[in-house]
């Protein structure tokens, strides 16, 4: 991170400074290899019980693993956040996007999604625009900074002279932010539900193999979980965006 004294410290660049721990990367690699091996055993059809090709699940899983590792690599090498007197530019894994200060509604430090278990930042920083949409500010978190709250407070103070509006809440934008939070929560729970359905479909497919019945892996392991994700997400989205949960309504 750098600064420019001629612009009141507003010139800053937030890049990766802390490398991912090797034990976390090693654990991810072991889990990926084990899952790939198990899927190969399950769908490799070593006894010829199936008609037609059955090697697509390991192939698809392998592509997903490669894609996931590519995303992590691009995040570490390319992603960063640049702050200037003109506004904020977020360089993502592949594309960049900029906001002029008059289009920035707020900058907030929020708790990271559950499930990181110390393998990632616990606090992340998001930019909210005047339409209530949010965008992650890369590497402005507690992994790269000792105190992201203090950094964001100082950043907002330094940016005040370049804004036409004060850093104060507006009810219309807050309502849009609350609706966006409810929608994200709905689709997150829909994903959890789809993963549960996927686990159940693995059991059903395995039982069909044991019983010698015709099994339908593509239908059970792809179509059914995707359909459940779409249906559950649509239902929860409709319910929670019209009636946000209390936990979301109390967010600052």
N, C-alpha and C positions, 0 to 999 in steps of 0.2 A: 504494500500500500504506500502510495506517495502523496505528497501534498505540495501546494504552490502558495507561498506566502503572499503573492500579489493578488490573489483572489480569495483571501480570507480562509484558506484551508479547504476550499470547496473542490479543488482538483484532487480526486482520489481514484485509485484503482484497487479493487479487491480481487485478488487472485488466490489460487491454492498455495498455501504455505506449509500446511501439515500434510504429509503423505499418509495414505491409508495404511493401517497396520498390516504387516505381512501375515499375521496369524488370521486376520479376518479374510483376506484374500485367499489364503490357503484353505480355510474352512469352506468358503464359497465354492472353490474348485473341487474339494472332496465331495461336497453335497451334489454338485452338478454331475460329477463322474458316477457317483453311486446311483443317482436317479436315472441317468442314461443307461447304466448297466441293468438296472431293474426293469426299465421299460423295454430294453432289448430282450430280456428273458421272457417278459410277459407277452410280447407281441412278435417275437422272432419266429414263432411257430416251429420249434425244433423237431416236432413229431409229425408235422404235416397234417394237423387236424383241421386246418382251414383251407378254404378254396380261395384262390386269387391272392394278390399281393397283400402282405400284412406288415411290411416294414416301414410304413409311413409314420407311425408314432415316434419311433426313435429318430427318424430324419427330421420331423417337425420339432421335436424337443431339442435336437442338436442345433437347429437354426435359431431357436429361441434363446438357447444358452449363448451362442455366438453373438446374437444381437444384444443381449444383456451386458456382456463383457465389453462390447464395442461402445455402448452407451456410457459405461463407467469410464472407459479410457478417454472418450471425447470430453466427458465432464471434467476430468482431471487436467487434460491438456489444453482445452480451448475455452471452457466456460469462465467468464469473469464479469464483474460489474464495474462500469466506469461512470464516475460522477464529475460533471463539469458545470460551469456557470450556465450553460445552455440547457442542461437537464441530466437525465440518467439514461445510460445505454447498457442494455443487458445482452451480452454475447452468450448465446446458448451453445448447445453441442454443435449445431450446424448453422443456425441463423442468428441474427442480432436484431434487436428492436430498441427504439429510442422514445423517450417521453420528454417533452419540454416541461419546464417547471410548472407552467400554468395548467398542465394536464395531470399533474401529480396531486392526488387528494391527500394521501397520507403514506407514511412508511412505518410499518409495525413489526415488532419482534414477537413471534408466536411460537408456541411449543410445536416441535416436530411431530409428525404422525407417530402413533404408538408402534412398537415392534422393533425399534432400532436396537434396543438392548446394548447401548454403548458402542454400536458399530457405526454410528454416524452422529451428526450434530443433534443436540437436544433442543436447541433453539434456532429458528430460522427467521430471516427477515424478508418481508413481502412489501412490494409496492402496490398501492391501490390507486387506480386512476379515478377520474371524476365520474365515470360510469359504474363504479363499484367493482370493476374487474381487478383481479390481483395477479401479480407476477413475482416469482421468486427472484430475489437478488442474490446471485451466486456468491458464495464464500463470504457473505456478511453474516456469520454465524459464530457459535461458541467454539467451533473447532479451529477456526482461523483467527478469531479475535478473543482477547481475554474477557472483554465485557461488551457484548454487542449492544446492550441497552445504552450504555454511555456513548458508544460510537454513533448510534442512530440519533440520540439526542443532540450530540454535537453536529452531526450532519444536517439535521433539520434547522438548527440554529444558524449554521453557516449558509444554508440555502434560502433563508427568509428574505434577504434583500433581492433575490432574483425572482421571487414569486409575486404575482399580482394579488393573491389571496392569502389570508392568514391561515395558520394551522389550527383550524377550529372545526368541530363536527357540523355536518349538515344532515338533516333528518332524511332527505331523499336518498342521498348517497349511502347513509348507514343502512337504510332499508334494503338497498340493492346488495350491499355487502352481506347482510344477514341472509338474504335469499340465496346468494352464491354459496355461503357456508352450509346452508341446509341442503342445497343440491349436491355439494361435494360429499356430505355425510351420507346422503341417500345412496349415491353410487358406490361409495366405499363399502357400505353394508351389503349392497347388492353383489359386490365382488366377493365378500366373505361368504354370502349365501351360495354363490355359484361354485366356490371352492368346496363347500360342503357337499353340494350336489355332485361335483366331480368325484370326490372321495367315495360317495355312495355308488356312483356308476362304476367305479373301479371294482367294488365288491360285487356288484351285479354281474359285470362282465366275467370276473373270475369264477363266480358260481356257475355261470353258463358254460364255461370251459370245462369245469370239473364234471358237470352233469352230461356233457357231450351234446348239449343243445346248440343250435345255430346261434352264434353270437354276432353282434353288430357293433364293433368297437367305434367306428366313426360316428354312428348315431348316438351311442351312449356317452362317449368321452368328448365329443365335440358339439354335436347339435343340442343335446339336452342341457349341458351347462351353459352354453351361449344363450339358449332360449330362456333359461331361468334367470340369467343375468339381466337380459333385456326386460323381461316382465317384472322382476322384483325391483329393478332400478326405476322403471317407469312408475310403478305403484308408490314406492317410497318418495320419489321425486315429487309426485303430485301431492302426496300427503304432507311432507315436511316443508315444501315451499309455500304451501297455503297455511300451514300451521307449524311454524318452526319450533323445534324442541326448546325447552327452557334453558338447557345448557348453552345453546347457541344464542338465545335471546339475551343472555347475560354477558356475552363477550363485549369487550370495550370497543 
